[in-house]
């Protein structure tokens, strides 16, 4: 399958093909919902999406999955090295995703400042552990979420001026990440991070100490539950805004984005259905439901490709 995708994308260089294969493996291993939705794109689009995912995942792994003994200085150095190689256009075997993402950025003319914003947010994770308010969190999400949607736009294509789709692509990135923040409160606390606006938590009588108490006792205090419900409502509004942008995408790309939108929004539903018990279980969409949504998307994707070829 990967050979057909690379051929469809016109990627013939052996080293470049291996870089794209590496990115695809990262996506398949770590991005279950994302990878499944990517299968609904045209084969020629998929390698570029895998490359963007691979780059983001690789940078994230420098922050979270390096040897636990690695300190802030070492992690910062690794990120700086990755950044320097990216912006100098240097791809070597030590950074296996670079050849693919650099090729993707050039092929689709993705603005390089989007990658700079992304890496800036990754650096924030080295030292920032809390966000005082929504504005501070939004500044972080500019690089960690919004730019991902913007990087995707040239690959997905639009039916009108790309600028019209920009705010919706940004909103979709925020919606997905806010969902992750709610689902992963326990996991993030274990990494000494809270990705929830502190002032909005305080409005419900919640602070970091109470969150840590919930983690230690494996239960959700009523005040924390109310605070999480409020965050859930905010996230739901972001989804409502983001949905408007799907119709602005090229027809062949809509089934992919619709599938990702549906599955991620159902993670949000699941968090609510579990009564915000985020300290005892990780909300997820079951395999059966994922396959059901994917199958419906596959029918739409094939129909869109047939219409596009007519």
TAQUI-V211447 format. One line per field, one symbol per residue. phi: phi as a letter, one per 20 degrees, with the letter a starting at -180 (. if undefined). A space follows every 10 residues. Layout:
BEGIN
phi->???
END
This chain:
BEGIN
phi->.fffffffem ddffffffff fffffgfffd dgfffgfffe ffgfefgfff fffgffffff fffddfggff egffffffff fffffffeme ccffcfefgf fffffffdlf gfffffffff fffgffcedb cfbfffffff fgeecfffff ffgfffmcec gggfegffff ffgfgfffff fffdgfffgf emccecffff fggdmdcfff ffffffelbd ggffgfffff ffffffffff ffgfeffeeg gfefgfffff gfffffffgf gffellefec befbefggff ffffffffff ffffffffef
END
